[in-house]
Amino acid sequence: MLAEKKLSEFLDDLASDLPAPGGGGAAAVSGAMGACLISMVVRLTLGKKGYEDVWPEMEQVVINSDLLYKTLSSQVEDDAAAFNDVIAALKLPKDDEAQIQIRTQVMQKAFKRAMEVPYSIAQNCMEVLVLALQIVEKANINLISDIGVAAELALAGLESSLLNVRINLPYIKDENLVITTRKQIESLAEAARSNKARILSEVNNKIA
């Protein structure tokens, strides 16, 4: 499992001529690191004097952030598998009409999966941004910059994942799906950028 490798091993693979992991895996890791930072900030808020009023809320946040980082970590493998399915589909024989039809069907399924996985990664990165926005005015002030870093990482993961959605859309023949997906990802990106801007504004105000 890619997500279970040491960081150095993962980076070595990322830098190699292996087809996967690639940008999709890197995007998932970026989002996972953002989620981990949210968990860290919350754990260093729980039990601290002066923050008693937010402890119940923080207990729920850390459950969600832990789940997000585990999910995003597992999606490193999902992205690699989706890419490998595309490669496998492209290698299918096309010597006669029957083979061409089978190859076309398998390719369409593979390209849809290669679009769906990064879209799911982007949605999870958005959830990290939502958590960062939720705690930025309430969590341990000494860790305010870490919330900003979490937001930056989450947005980077989201924007990167959407690039992988976009690159697969031209190969999908379902026009309605393509049109709907384009609208959805643009809306998601806009909302994510807005959330990050709000988070960083609060972070910078508190740092100043």
Secondary structure, DSSP 8 states (H G I E B T S, - for coil): -GGGS-HHHHHHHHHSS-SSS-HHHHHHHHHHHHHHHHHHHHHTTTT-TT-GGGHHHHHHHHHHHHHHHHHHHHHHHHHHHHHHHHHHHHTS--SSHHHHHHHHHHHHHHHHHHHHHHHHHHHHHHHHHHHHHHHTTTS-GGGHHHHHHHHHHHHHHHHHHHHHHHHHGGG---HHHHHHHHHHHHHHHHHHHHHHHHHHHHHHHHH-
